Amino acid sequence: MADRDKGPRKVTSFDVARVAGVSRAAVSRAFTPDASVSAKTREKVYQAAKELGYRVNYLARSLTNKRSDLVGVVAAGLDNPFRTLQIEHLARVLIARNFRPILLPTSQEADTSTVIGQLLHYAVSGVIVTSDAPPTEICEQCAAEGVPIVLINKGNDIPFVDRIISDDRMAGHLAATHLIDSGVRKPAVMAAPAKSYTARRRSEAFIDRCKQLGAEAQHLQVRINDYRSGHDAAAGLAASGIDGLFCANDYMACGVIDRIMQGRGRDDTPPFPIIGHDDIPQAAWDAYNLTTIRQPCDVQAEKTIDLLTSRMAEPELTARVEFTPVTLIKRRTG
């Protein structure tokens, strides 16, 4: 009765080795990416593991190896569809390269020490920090522990910490040029520059380019670069006199469109051109059909993992910065 109460015995690597007719070391190599093991042996081990219901305990393995194959992805602003898209691409590339992503949601106001504790508790092999997440303390502590870090769309210049940055200056130039060429004479940019490095760079570039083209752009500052801020700020746009708008991201632009299109017909267009940034899936929906600046999440993800893996191999490399291109996507609003 006592044995029955304990439930079924846990399957171990020894069991897999016995069924597969190989050594326990061969089982370990079969489940280790890039380890030296023949295709025939690997297949025998996988088949035996499947029959027995065996699963590798990666956390237990990390205690032995002092480092897991987990990579921490620190992200804030998860309500923004762009962040979901970005994390999806990062996760896909990490998995394709035999890493396992672990998401740690945070915010500008979060207790950074909690995030650091979670990262180090899981003995992560690396850390990716996305825009809007607080990086400084995370970077300093992880660097002290020898954990490689890559920042995405962040302005912090930190020794031995690599960065991937979307070409925000080009984005601002593209938006300004397109609006002015479309006949806009009183352009404006909507952004919360104090909250976001990318929003600040995009808005500054937009204003500079408008000035070069002979137009004085207004800067409509909001509290946060989100849907609600765009929706609320849109109430005063009619009285502002602007005839063209660049929003720091699509999420905010969708809020603007929903507010100014209230009471209008489905096939109507906004009363003035609107351009967003990111090209989130919703931007192509019929409800928005938003002209926008595409930020390539797939390219960013590949470059991010390239930097991360090279930093793992050579921790003392000088900090590197790589830029990813942007593209103007023309739709109904612009």
C-alpha positions in Angstrom: 0.0 0.0 0.0 2.8 2.4 0.9 4.5 1.9 -2.5 1.2 2.5 -4.3 0.7 5.8 -2.4 4.0 7.0 -3.7 2.7 6.9 -7.3 4.7 5.8 -10.4 8.5 5.9 -10.2 10.1 8.9 -12.1 11.8 7.9 -15.3 15.5 8.7 -15.3 18.2 8.9 -17.9 19.4 5.5 -16.7 16.1 4.0 -17.8 16.4 5.7 -21.2 20.0 4.4 -21.6 18.8 0.9 -20.8 15.9 0.8 -23.3 18.0 2.5 -26.0 20.9 0.2 -25.4 23.4 3.0 -25.0 25.4 4.6 -22.2 24.0 7.3 -19.9 26.6 9.7 -21.3 25.2 9.1 -24.8 21.7 10.0 -23.5 23.1 13.2 -22.1 24.9 14.1 -25.3 21.7 13.3 -27.3 19.8 16.0 -25.4 22.7 18.5 -25.6 22.6 20.8 -28.7 25.7 20.5 -30.9 27.1 17.7 -28.8 29.0 14.9 -30.6 26.6 12.0 -31.1 25.7 10.0 -34.2 22.3 10.5 -35.8 21.5 6.8 -35.2 22.2 7.0 -31.5 20.3 10.3 -31.1 17.3 8.7 -32.8 17.4 5.6 -30.5 17.6 7.8 -27.4 14.7 10.0 -28.6 12.6 7.0 -29.3 13.3 5.4 -25.9 12.6 8.8 -24.2 9.3 9.0 -26.0 8.2 5.5 -25.1 9.1 6.0 -21.4 7.8 9.6 -21.2 11.2 11.0 -20.2 11.8 14.7 -20.1 15.1 16.5 -19.5 15.2 18.5 -16.3 16.9 21.6 -17.6 16.8 23.5 -14.3 18.5 20.6 -12.6 21.1 20.5 -15.3 21.7 24.2 -14.9 22.7 23.6 -11.2 25.4 21.3 -12.4 26.6 23.4 -15.3 26.3 26.7 -13.4 24.3 28.1 -16.4 21.1 27.1 -18.0 20.0 27.4 -21.6 17.4 29.9 -20.5 17.5 33.4 -21.8 15.6 36.1 -19.9 13.5 38.5 -21.9 12.7 41.6 -19.8 9.7 43.5 -21.3 7.4 46.3 -20.3 4.3 47.8 -22.0 2.8 44.4 -22.8 -0.5 46.0 -23.6 1.1 47.3 -26.8 0.6 44.9 -29.7 4.1 45.7 -31.0 5.6 44.3 -27.8 3.7 41.0 -28.3 5.0 40.9 -31.9 8.6 41.6 -30.8 8.6 39.0 -28.1 7.1 36.4 -30.4 10.0 36.9 -32.9 12.6 36.8 -30.1 11.1 33.6 -28.7 11.0 31.9 -32.1 14.7 32.7 -32.9 15.8 31.7 -29.4 14.1 28.3 -29.7 15.5 27.8 -33.2 18.9 28.3 -31.7 18.4 25.8 -28.9 17.7 28.4 -26.1 14.6 28.6 -24.0 13.1 32.1 -23.5 11.7 33.1 -20.1 9.6 36.2 -20.0 9.9 38.6 -17.1 7.3 41.4 -17.3 8.2 44.7 -15.7 7.5 48.4 -15.9 9.2 51.7 -15.4 7.9 51.8 -11.8 8.8 48.1 -11.0 11.2 47.0 -8.3 14.2 46.1 -10.5 15.7 44.0 -7.8 12.9 41.5 -8.2 13.6 41.1 -11.9 17.3 40.7 -11.2 16.6 38.1 -8.6 14.5 36.0 -10.9 17.1 36.2 -13.7 19.9 35.1 -11.5 17.8 32.4 -9.7 17.3 30.6 -13.0 21.0 30.9 -13.9 20.1 32.4 -17.3 22.7 32.3 -20.1 21.8 35.7 -21.3 19.3 38.6 -21.0 17.4 40.7 -23.6 15.9 44.0 -22.4 13.3 45.6 -24.6 12.4 49.3 -24.7 10.4 50.8 -21.8 12.0 48.3 -19.4 14.4 49.7 -16.8 17.8 48.5 -17.7 20.6 50.1 -15.6 20.5 48.1 -12.4 19.7 44.9 -14.3 22.7 45.4 -16.6 25.1 46.3 -13.8 24.1 43.3 -11.6 24.0 40.8 -14.5 27.3 42.0 -15.8 28.8 41.5 -12.3 27.6 37.9 -12.6 29.0 37.4 -16.1 25.6 37.3 -17.8 25.6 38.7 -21.4 23.0 41.4 -22.1 21.5 42.9 -25.3 19.3 46.0 -25.2 16.7 46.6 -27.9 15.8 50.2 -28.7 17.4 51.7 -25.6 19.8 54.6 -25.3 21.8 53.4 -22.3 25.5 53.2 -23.2 26.9 50.6 -20.8 30.3 48.8 -21.0 30.1 45.3 -22.4 26.4 45.6 -23.1 25.3 45.4 -26.8 22.4 47.3 -28.4 20.0 46.8 -31.3 18.4 50.1 -32.3 15.7 50.8 -35.0 16.7 53.7 -37.3 14.4 56.2 -35.5 16.0 59.2 -37.1 15.2 57.8 -40.6 11.7 57.1 -39.4 11.2 60.7 -38.4 12.6 61.9 -41.7 10.4 59.5 -43.7 7.2 60.6 -41.9 8.0 64.3 -42.2 8.9 64.1 -45.9 5.8 62.1 -46.7 3.5 64.5 -44.9 5.0 67.6 -46.4 5.1 66.1 -49.9 1.4 65.3 -49.4 0.6 69.0 -49.0 0.7 69.2 -45.1 1.7 72.7 -44.0 1.0 72.5 -40.2 2.5 69.1 -39.1 2.6 67.8 -35.6 4.2 64.8 -33.8 2.5 63.1 -30.8 5.0 61.5 -28.4 6.0 61.1 -24.7 9.7 61.8 -25.1 10.5 61.7 -21.4 9.2 58.1 -21.2 10.8 56.6 -24.3 14.2 56.8 -26.0 12.7 55.8 -29.3 9.8 58.3 -29.1 12.3 61.1 -28.3 14.5 60.2 -31.3 11.6 59.9 -33.7 10.0 63.2 -32.6 13.3 65.1 -32.7 14.1 63.8 -36.2 10.5 64.6 -37.4 10.7 68.2 -36.2 14.2 68.7 -37.6 13.1 67.3 -41.0 10.0 69.5 -41.1 12.1 72.5 -40.4 14.5 71.6 -43.3 11.4 71.4 -45.6 10.1 74.8 -44.5 7.4 73.8 -42.0 7.3 74.4 -38.2 6.1 71.2 -36.5 4.2 71.2 -33.3 5.1 68.7 -30.6 2.0 67.3 -28.9 3.4 65.8 -25.7 1.4 63.0 -24.0 2.0 61.2 -20.7 2.6 57.7 -22.2 2.9 56.4 -25.7 -0.2 54.2 -25.5 -3.7 53.9 -26.9 -5.4 55.8 -24.1 -3.0 58.8 -24.4 -3.7 59.0 -28.2 -7.4 58.7 -27.6 -7.5 61.5 -25.0 -5.2 63.8 -26.8 -7.2 63.5 -30.0 -10.0 65.5 -28.4 -8.1 68.8 -28.9 -6.7 68.1 -32.4 -9.5 69.9 -34.3 -8.8 73.2 -32.4 -5.0 72.9 -32.8 -5.0 73.8 -36.5 -2.7 70.9 -37.5 -3.3 69.3 -40.9 -1.0 66.3 -40.5 0.1 64.0 -37.6 3.0 61.6 -36.9 2.4 59.4 -33.8 5.4 57.8 -32.1 3.8 54.4 -32.4 0.8 52.7 -34.1 -0.8 51.9 -30.7 -1.2 55.6 -30.0 -2.2 56.4 -33.6 -5.1 53.8 -33.3 -6.4 55.7 -30.2 -6.3 59.0 -32.2 -8.2 57.5 -35.1 -10.8 55.9 -32.9 -11.5 59.2 -31.2 -11.6 61.5 -34.3 -13.6 59.0 -36.3 -16.4 58.7 -33.8 -19.7 59.3 -35.5 -18.2 59.1 -39.0 -19.0 56.4 -41.6 -16.9 53.3 -41.9 -15.5 54.3 -45.3 -14.7 57.8 -44.3 -11.0 58.8 -43.9 -9.5 60.9 -41.0 -9.8 64.7 -41.6 -6.0 65.0 -42.0 -3.2 62.5 -42.8 -2.0 60.3 -39.9 1.2 58.3 -39.8 2.1 55.7 -37.1 5.2 53.7 -36.4 5.9 49.9 -36.0 3.4 48.4 -38.4 1.5 46.3 -35.9 -1.0 43.8 -37.3 -3.9 46.1 -36.3 -2.5 48.9 -38.6 -3.7 46.9 -41.6 -7.2 46.4 -40.3 -10.0 48.0 -42.2 -10.9 50.1 -39.1 -7.5 51.8 -39.3 -5.7 51.2 -42.6 -2.9 53.2 -41.1 0.0 54.5 -43.0 3.0 53.7 -40.9 6.8 53.1 -40.5 7.6 49.4 -40.4 10.1 48.3 -37.7 11.3 44.8 -38.7 10.9 42.6 -35.6 12.3 39.6 -37.5 15.5 41.3 -38.4 15.9 42.7 -34.9 15.4 39.3 -33.4 18.1 37.7 -35.5 20.6 40.4 -34.9 19.8 40.4 -31.2 20.5 36.7 -30.8 23.6 37.1 -33.0 25.0 39.7 -30.6 24.0 37.6 -27.5 25.7 34.4 -28.7 28.8 36.2 -29.8 28.9 38.0 -26.4 28.6 34.5 -24.7 31.6 33.3 -26.6 33.7 36.5 -26.1 32.5 38.3 -22.9 35.3 41.0 -23.2 34.2 42.4 -26.6 33.7 46.1 -26.8 30.1 47.2 -26.5 28.5 47.2 -30.0 25.5 49.0 -31.5 23.7 47.8 -34.6 20.8 49.7 -36.4 17.9 48.0 -38.2 16.2 49.7 -41.2 12.7 51.1 -41.4 10.3 51.3 -44.3 7.3 53.6 -45.1 4.1 51.6 -45.5 1.4 53.6 -47.3 -2.2 53.0 -46.5 -5.5 55.0 -46.4 -4.7 57.4 -43.6 -1.6 58.9 -45.2 
